[in-house]
C-alpha cells in the first residue's frame, strides 16, 4: 500500500457522523412508504400470464421431439449429429523458410561483415537475388564504415 493510500485511510477513519444525525436520517427514511398502485389487477394478470406462458413452454411436448428423434434412426449417423462438421477448419499457411535467416541472425547479433560482403556483391551486380528491404537499409547504414 502506498503512502497516499495509507494517509487516505487514516483520514477517512477519523471522519464520523454524530449519533443524533444518524437517528434523524433513520426516522426520516421510515416515513417513506411505497406508492400504492391503482392497476393492481392488471399487474396480477400480467404476472399470472407470464407464469402460464413459462409453464406452457416447459411442459409443451415440442421441446422433447428433438431429444427423441435421434433414437428413431440409430443407424443413420447424419441424423444423429447433423451439425458435427458445419464449419471448415481454418487452414494455416505453411511456414515458409526464410532464405535470409542466417544473415539476419548475424546482423541482430551485431556482426555486419557478411552483410557488407553480400551488399557489395549486389552493388557490383554479381548476385542474382536482391537483399530484402530491411537488410538493405542496415547495409546502407553500416557498410560504409567497414572495408
N, C-alpha and C positions, 0 to 999 in steps of 0.2 A: 504494500500500500504506500502511495506516495505521501509526501509531507502535506501537500494541499488537501488530499482526501482525509488524512488524519485530523487536520485542523478543522475541516468542514464538519466532520462527525462530532468533534468536541463542541463546536459552536451550536450545532443542532441539538445536541443532548442538553445544552443549557437552556434552551427555549422551552418553557412550559406555559400552559394557559391556566388561569385561576379556576378553581373548582366551581365558583359561583357562575362563571361564564358557561362552563360545560353544562350545568344544571339548566340554565336558561335556554340553551340551544336544544337540549333534550325535551324540555316542556314545549317549546315551540314546534318541534318536529312531531310530537304526539298529537297536536291539534289537526294535522293533515289527515284526511280520510280519502279513500279512493272515490272517484266520481261515479255516481250511480248511472247505470246505462239504461236508456229508455227502450232500447231494442233488445231486451233480454231474450225474448222468444226467437228473434232472428238469429242471435248468437247461438242459442241452443240448437236450432235447426241446422245451422251451418256446421257445427261441430258433430252433430249426430250424422249428418250426410257424409261428412268426411270419414267418420268411423265406419259407416256402411260401405263406402267405396273401398276402404282398406280391407275390410273383411271379404268383400266380393273378389278382390284381386288375389287375396291369399288362398281362398277356397276354390276359386274357379278351376275347373279341370283342364283348361287350355294350357296352363303353365306346366302341367305334368306330361303333356303329349310329347314334347321334345325329349324328355327323360326316358320315355318308354319306347320311342321309335327305334333306336339302335338295336334293341333286343329282338325286334321283329325280324331283322335280316342280319344275323351274326356272321354269315359267310361273306357278305359284301363289305369289304374294308372301306370303300369310298363313302358309304353311307354312315359308317360308324364315326369317322372323323372327316367331315367334309372340308374343314379349314386347316388341315395339317400343313400343307405347302402352299399357302395362299400368297406368300411373299418370297421373292427370289433372294438368295443370299447375296450380299454385296460382294462384287468381285474386286479384290485389291490388286492393283498393278504390281507386277513382279519387280522387285527392287533391281534397278539397273546398276551395273558395276561402273564405278567412276574411273575412267582411264587416268585421271589426274590425281588420284588419291595419294599416291606416294609423294608426288611433288607438293601437293597441298599440305600434307603432314610435315614435310621438311620446312616449308615456309612458316607454318604455325609454330614449329619448334624454334624458328629464328635463323635457319640456315637458308641463305638466298643464292648460294653458289650454283647449284644445279638449275635453279630458275633462271639465273642470268645466262647460263650456257644455252638453255633452250630458247630463251628470248633472242639472244644474239643470232642463233641459227635461223630463227624465224625472220629476223630482220634481213639476213642475207638471202632468204628465200629457199633454204635447203630443207626446211621442214614442211611436210605436206599438211599436217594438222595445225590449226591456229590455236594459240593459247586461249583459255576461257577469259572472259572479261575481268573477273576478279584477280586472276593471276597476272594478267597483262598490266593492270593498273598497279599492282605491287611491284612488278618488274620495272615499270617506268619510274617508280618512286625510289627503288633501292639499287637497281643495277647500274646506275650512272656512277655510283661511288666505288663499286667493286671493279677490278680489272677484268 
